[in-house]
Amino acid sequence: MTSFDAIVIGAGHNGLAAATRLAKGGCKVLVLEAAHAPGGATRGREFAPGFRSVGLAHLVNRLDADVARDIGLDLSGDGTLLPTTVLAGSGKAVTLHGAYGESIAGISAEEEAAFVALRKKLIFQAGILKRFLRRPPPQIGAISLGDLSTFAAAGFGLIRKGRSEGRDFLRMLLMNVADVSDEYLSDDRLKGLLAFDATLGIHLGPRSPTSLLGLYYRLTGEVAGKTGGQFVPSGGMASVAPAFVRAAEKAGVTIRCGTPVGRILADRGRTSGVVTRDGTEITAPIVVSAIHPQTTFLSLVDPAESGTGFVRSVKNVRSYGNVAKLDLALDRIPTFEGLPIESRHGRIVLVRSMEQVERAFNPAKYGEFSADPVMEVTLPSLADPSLAPAGGCTLSALVQYAPYRLKAGWETGKPAFLKIILETLERHAPGIGTSVVAANLMTPVDIEAEYNLPGGHWHHGELQADQLLINRPTSAASGYTTPIEGLYLASAGAHPGGGISGLPGWNAARHILSGARP
């Protein structure tokens, strides 16, 4: 029996951020990871001889500057923000440079001015919501002075912009991204990009009510002080997990991989540690779960300890993934029609229009994959040549829509969907099919198995209005605390949500160190 001040379950980036903050706050911290390597969904793997995947994420666009600075994260790029290029199959590209289109190539001056106006409005409105991300969400019936201060700052921010902007914020907050795009833009490619970015990883189409929230969430992220920026760290995405590990170990955190937790010890509403699957009991007055909330409460905690009502609410969290991840091993760098050579190291979005995104979503509502998918593509080996043999290249794509609960079953559906994806890539990069050495398609079912993510949802739950802020993951566990004293949540399933930000883990640790109680 070994004793620690705190045990963190899960060595993904949020778990490591929580552990590091707790250790820097004076706690003796142990991190337990079921996999044989840390990193969670940022953990790469060899998917073909000599070719490695970078994991689920292939870009960084949400890493919180305060988190990185506070835990001592040595993760940086060369200061270059990656461009986003939209390819519609016409051979004419639209490229957004800087932080989410500070300048744009490939459109008319009038359309660029319209996008600049929309971008300015969206960034301002996302900034109002951003004020609530670096602290626990307000608790109904227990509003703190800090909550009041945040509300006041948000309100003052609106007042300073004038009555018209305040009304526009309230009008747009729960709108769909399609209607907002139609108000400002005429270029189908730009509308398609906004629709894609607003719905990526979420079970919504661009015309679904509240879909604009997804774009707001994306624009609460920043890189080097630039809202909407994106980058790949020096050394590529494979450097993300090691950077979090170094920060944790420097703070004195003990990390044990290949050590799955079998049970969280709890008695009469209070935790006392964990029991690993091999039967080892490890005690600690604080247990931080940085894994999916459903795994935590449906598999590791005795339901009698948390209560039937709470268990029911956790079961009802919507967490069914809708995105497939494709890794291709290529024997040469592909050539995309219309893609400027200087933009191939950035993000490539294959989308024609907002209507295409909506039509791609429609089959997913009925348990079918899209016959005309939209996707985000990167070429990771350009930033990290170690991912491919000399002369080779890796391609990473996030493809939607691919529902977790496929009506026909993914055993038969995967080959058919892969064929459609490769045909789509061939239209944009003629000849790419002849350069494919190996293809690895991970459906949400595969993502669930590889990364222990129930439903294969990388956000650990839908980012929709009823599962955000005071309702993330449920109202009874929205402030990192849970019905079990000493047990806290710190994964993407907690506030504020997914993406490589570190905020759920960091916020949870600061909440614990503050001595706050539910």
Secondary structure, 3 states (H helix, E strand, C coil): CEECCEEEECCEHHHHHHHHHHHHCCCCEEEECCCCCCEHHHCCEEEECCEEECCCCCCECCCCHHHHHHHCCCCCCCCCCCCEEEECCCCCCEEEECCCCCEEECCCHHHHHHHHHHHHHHHHHHHHHHCCCCCCCCCCCCCCHHHHHHHHHHHHHHHHHCHHHHHHHHHHCCCCHHHHHHHHCCCHHHHHHHHHHHHCCCCCCCCCCCCHHHHHHHCCCEECCEECCCECCCCCHHHHHHHHHHHHHHCCCEEECCCCEEEEEEECCEEEEEEECCCCEEECCEEEECCCHHHHHHHHCCHHHHCHHHHHHHHCCCCCCCEEEEEEEECCCCCCCCCCHHHCCCEEEECCCHHHHHHHHHHHCCCCCCCCCEEEEECHHHCCHHHCCCCCEEEEEEEECCCCCCCCCHHHHHHHHHHHHHHHHHHHCCCHHHHEEEEEEECHHHHHHHHCCHHHCCCCCCCCHHHCHHHCCCHHHCCCECCCECEEECCCCCCCCCCCCCHHHHHHHHHHHCCCCC
